[in-house]
Amino acid sequence: MFESWKSKLPIKNIKEIHSVSGGDVNDAYKVTTSESTYFLLIQKNHSEKFFAAEIAGLHAFKEAGIRAPEVINSGEIDGDAFLILSYLREGTGGSQQALGEMVAELHLNHQPDGRFGFHLPSDFENIEFNNDWTETWAEIFIERRLDVLKDLILQKGHWEKADLEIYNSVRAVIVDSLQNHQSEPSLLHGDLWGGNYMFLTDGTPALFDPAPLFGDREFDLGATKVFGGFTDEFYEMYHKVYPLQDGADKRIVFYEFYLLLLHLAKFGTVYKAGVSRIMKEILSNQ
């Protein structure tokens, strides 16, 4: 593959290309040239539009002063999309307080017109979410995320009638809760689990692999709770920089539910027990 790609990539003097860890969506590579090092992402059998939202998110992070990879180039080669980023060198550790401050500062960037959404959809390889601008967060989150995932899960046969009935009860709780909560459209990472940040060699945090949109900031915080990687110091500093509203703990569980629902839709019934557990938690918290 790479012998043909070497001559087609918009990078000169390539010396080595090595496969590296890059998540569960893209193939990822470290590209070393005579002058520099780059991070290459490839999404097979997709057009270059696949990376459009990620690129827009990284540009938005840069404008907001958030440390993230620089976009070098992007395009399509032989029917496969590619994205070339600056290579961030990971260190051995860093401050969770600094990470909490960074995420709070990201969320302090609000959509100037007070609308929710983004100018591009969120593409999770085989699941796409409509981010068309709207006046309400509930429309984005419930109708265009939760309900879409519910339909896909039913279509794949992962739920039975009893599961759907529980979902509908959970949905009613979320609708009622969000009607009584004043959401503000913050710039979100959109997929802020522990695998999408790192501490660099100087100990400073950096964010990457965004699925950006303007939405309720509790959405990102819910994602941080699901797979670990964020400590009490992270949440304490976040709250110090950008205090959460009353009832946040109960609402954040809605977004944990979303991320587990997404994984059930993408990866199958290994996540069914986790989804069932968190639906019961939401119903018991009302």
SEMI-659521 format. One record per residue: residue in one letter; x, y, z of N, C-alpha, C in turn. Coordinates in steps of 0.2 Angstrom, whole numbers, plus 5000, padded with zeros to 4 digits. Example, Ala and Ser with C-alpha at 12.3 -4.5 7.8 and 13.67 -1.06 7.14 Angstrom:
<recs>
A506649725039506249785039506649845039S506449895035506849955036506450005039
</recs>
This chain:
<recs>
M500449945000500050005000500450065000F500950075005501350135006501850145000E502050094996502450114991502150154986S501450144985501050184980500850244983W500750244990500550304993501150354994K501750334995502250384996502350434991S502250414985502250464979501650514979K501150494982500450524981500350574987L500650554993500450594999500850664998P500550725000500750784999501350805005I501750755005502350765010502950745006K503450785007504150775003504650735008N505050695005505650665008505450615013I504950575012504750525017505250475018K505450465024505950405026505650345028E505150355033504750295036504050305037I503650255037502950255039502850195043H502650215050502450155054501750165057S501450105058500750095061500850115068V500350155070500350175077499650165080S499550175086498850175089498450235087G497850235085497450295083496750285084G496550245089495850235090495550175086D494850175086494450115083494150135077V494250195074493950225068494350225062N494950255063495450265058496050215058D496350205053497050185053497550235054A498050235058498450285060499150265059Y499550315057500250305056500750365058K501350345060501850405061502250405054V502250465052502650475045503250515047T503850495046504450525047504850545040T504950615040505350635034506050665036S506350685031507050715033506950775037E506450815037506350875040505850875046S505450825047504950835052504550765053T504050765058503650705059502950725059Y502550675056501850695055501450635058F500750645059500250595061499850585055L499750525052499350515046498750475048L498150495047497550455048497250435041I497050375040496750355034496050325036Q495550335032494850305033494750275026K494750215026494750175019494050175017N493950185010493350185006492850235008H493150295010492750355011493050415007S492650465006492950525003493250565008E493550615005493950665010493450705014K492750705013492350735017492250705024F492550645025492450605031492850645036F493350675035493750715040493550785041A493050805037492950885037492750905044A492350875048492150895054492750895059E493150845059493750845063494150905062I494250915055494750975053494451035056A493751045055493451105057493451115065G493451055069493551055076494251075078L494751055074495451065076495551145075H495251165069495351245068494951285073A494351255076494051295081494451295088F494751235089495151235095495751285095K496051285089496651335088496351405089E495851425087495551485088495351505095A495151445099495051455106495651455110G496251445107496851435111496951365115I496551315112496651245115497151205111R497651185115498151145112497851075109A498051075103497851015099498251005093P498250955089498650945083498551005078E499051025074498951065068498751025062V498251055058498051025052498551045047I498850985044499451005039499150995032N498750945031498450935024497950875024S497550875019496950815019496850805012G496450755011496250735004496050665003E496150634997495850574995496350544990I496550474992497050444987496750374986D496650354980496350294978495750274982G495350314983494650304986494650304993D495250324996495350325004495450395006A495150415011495250485014495850485018F496150535018496750545023496750615026L497050615032497150675036497850675039I498250735037498950735040498950795045L499150775051499250815057499950825059S500050875063500750885066500750825072Y501350805073501450745077501550775084L501150755089501250775096501550715100R502050735103502450685107502250685114E502050615116501750605122502250595128G502150625133502550625139502350565144T502650565150502450515155501950535160G501750595160501150615164501050695164G500550715167500450785168499850795173S499650865173499150885178498450875176Q498050835180497350835178497050905180Q497250945184497051005185497051055179A497651045176497751085169497251055164L497150995164496650965159495950995161G495750995167495151015169495051095167E495551135168495551205166495451205158M495851165155495851175147495151155145V494851105147494151085145493651145147A493651165153493251225155493351285150E493951295149494051355144493851345137L493851275135493551265129492751275129H492451255134491751265135491551335136L491951375138491851445139491751485132N491851455127491751475120491051455118H490651515117489951495116489751515109Q489251485106489051505099488751575100P488951625096488751695097488051705095D487651665091486951675090486551635095G486851595100486451565104486151495102R486351475096486051415093486451355094F486151295094486451235095486651195088G487151155088487351125082487951135079F488051125073488751135069488551145062H489051165058488951175051489051105047L489351055051489450995048489150935052P488950885049488750825053489250795057S489150755062489650715066489550645063D490150625060490250555057490650505061F490350455064490650405068490750345063E491050345058491150295053490550265050N490150235053489450205050488850235053I488950285058488350325061488450395060E488050435057488050505056487550535059F487650595063487150635067487150705063N486450725062486350785059486450845065N486850885063486950945067486751015065D486251005060485951075058485751115064W485851185063485751225068485051225070T484951235077484251235080484251275086E483651295089483651335095483651295101T483551235101483551195107484051135107W484351125113484851075114484451005114A483851005117483450945117483350915110E483250955105483150925098483750895096I484350925097485050895095485150835098F485050835105485250775109484750715109I484150735110483550685110483350655104E483150705099482850685093483450665088R483950695088484450675083485050635085R485050615091485550575094485250515097L484950525103484650465106484150425102D483650455099483150425095483450395089V483950425086484350395080484650325082L484950325088485350265090484850215092K484250235095483750185097483450155091D483350185086483050155079483650105076L484250125077484750085074484850025078I484850025085484849965089484249915088L483649945087483149905085483249865079Q483449905074483549885067484049825067K484549825072485049775072484849715076G484249725080484049665084484349665091H484649715093484949715100484449725105W483849755104483349765109482749725108E482349705113481749675113481249735115K480549715115480049755116480149785123A480349745128480449775135480949825135D481549815132482049865132481749935129L481349925124481149985121480650025125E480249985129479850015134480250055140I480750025142481250055147481550125143Y481750115137482050175134481550235134N480950215132480450265131480250305138S480350265144480250295150480850335152V481450315150482050355151482050415147R481850415141481750475136481250525139A480750505142480250545145480550585151V481050555155481350585161481850635158I482250615153482650665150482350725147V481750715143481450775141481150815146D480950795151480650835157481250875160S481850835161482350865164482650925160L482750915154483050965150482551025149Q481951015149481451075149481551115155N481851095160481851135166482651155167H483051145162483751165163483951215157Q484251265159484451315154485151295151S485151265145485751245142486051305138E486651305137487051355133487451325128P487451345122487851315117488651325117S488951285121489651285122490051245116L490651265114491051225110491251165113L491051105110491151045113491651005109H492050965113492450915109492050865106G491550835109491050795106491150725107D491750705109491950635110492450625115L492350655121492850675126492950615131W493150555128493350505132494150505134G494350455138495050465140495550455135G495350425129495850405124495950465119N495550525120495650575116495950645119Y496350625124496750685127497450645128M497950685129498650665131499050725134F499550695138499950745141500650745137L500850805135501450805130502050805135T502650805131503250795135503450845140D503150905139503250955144502650955149G502250905149501750895154501050935153T501050975148500451005146499950965143P499250975144498750935140498650955133A498350905129498150925122497550875121L497150905117496550865115496550855107F496250795105496250775098495650735097D495650725090495050685088494350705089P494250775088493550805090493050775085A492450785088491750775084491350835086P491550895084491350955087490650975085L490351015090489751045089489651095095F489151135095488951185100488351155104G488451135110487951105114488051115121D487651085125487651085132488351055135R488751085139489451065141489351005145E488850985148488750925152488850865147F488650875141488750815136489450795136D489950835136490650815136490850785143L490650815148490750785155490450715156G489950705153489650635153490150585150A490450605144490850565141491450545145T491750595149492250585153492150535159K491550515160491350475166491350395164V491350385157491150315155491750265156F492350285153492850235153493450255157G493350305161493950325166494450375162G494950385166495550425163495450505166F494950515170494850585173494850575180T495250615184495250605191494750665195D494750655201494350705205494650775204E495350785203495650845202495450875196F495250835191495050865184494350905185Y493850865189493250895190493250955194E493650955200493651005204493951075201M494451065197494651125193494151145188Y493851105184493351125180492851165183H492551135189492051175192492251245195K492951245197493251305199493251365193V493451335187493451385182492751405179Y492351355178491651365175491151315179P490951345185490451315189489851285186L489751215188489151185185488451205188Q487951205185487251225188487051165192D486551185196486251135201485951075197G485951015199485750955196486150925191A486750955190487150935185487350855185D487450835191487650765192487150715189K486450735190485950685187485950695180R486050755177485950765170486550735166I487150735169487750705166487650635165V487250595169487150525168486750515161F486450565159486050565152486550555147Y487150585148487650585142488150525143E488150495149488450435149488050385146F487450385147486950345143487050345136Y487050405133487150415126487750385123L488350385127488950355124488950285125L488650255130488550185130488050155124L487550195123487050185118487450185111L487850235110488250235104488650175103H488950155108489350095108488950025107L488350025110487949965108487749965101A487650025098487450025091488050015086K488650035088489250015084489549955085F489549925091489949865093489549805095G488949815096488449755098488349745105T488049685107487749675113488249665119V488949675118489349675123489249735128Y488949785125488749845129488049845131K487649795130486949795132486849795139A487249765143487149765150487249835153G487749865151487949935153487449985151V487149975146486550025144485950005148S485849945150485249925154485349955161R485949945163486149975170486050045171I486250085166486250155166485550185165M485150145161484450165161484050155167K484150105171483850095178484150145182E484750165182485050225186484650285185I484550305178484150365177483450365180L483150305179482450305182482450305189S482950275192482950275200483150345203N483450385198483650455201483150505200Q482550495197482050545195481650565202
</recs>
